[in-house]
């Protein structure tokens, strides 16, 4: 909820059909005293023209923020192109790092774990992931032996726990036995998907990505190994993103 200075007598009101927004406008119009402050609900139809200035204003945690309501349907764009043109490289990198932290802390980056057996297909995997979203980070997890075994079991255990199910433990062990033969690190990709397509709690997009990658890579695997899915594993939803992130932090 925002508290706004009522300066409606000096400003134009943006005309839209949304009744919720219109009720906010009506509330402002009904105020007789221009110095009186009134509350306005934030909704998807309340377009912030200048999000940079707005963010700076909110950063100080004020009691109210002055705004202008207009019928102008255009909005300024503050994307990567604007950032690169307005700021030096150091500040751009700082902003990118902060954005990564915000996305990751809130579970918005999907995790794709490339097992040691899949590292040989890294080029194909990276290209495929890039077609579905933006790769924000690539992290190598240098674990071998028992530590690798425990890591893989932990990844699947946390998934079973929050989904209240139990996967085939013998199949997981068979996967571990196979991937541990490869002297490679586990590689973690953190990806902001363009369209997660969450349905019934899980992302359809991550399922598409895994099938896409497996269809490219599985034919190169030894006979009888493809059913283990030893190439790649992914998270399925926003909560899962955070849980797997917590598991990874215990091993790096």
Protein Blocks (a to p, Z undefined) as FASTA:
>chain_A
ZZdddfklmpccdddfblklmmmmmmmmmpmblkbccdddddfklccfblmlmmmmmmno
pabdcddddfbfbdcdddfklmmmmpcfklmmmmmmmmmmmmmmnopaccddddfklmmm
mmmmmmmmmmnmccfbdcddddehjllmmmmmmmmmmmmmmnopaddfklmmmmmmmmmm
pccdddddddddfblopgehiafklmmmmmmmmmmmmmmpcehklmnopmbccdfbfklm
mmmmmmmmmmZZ
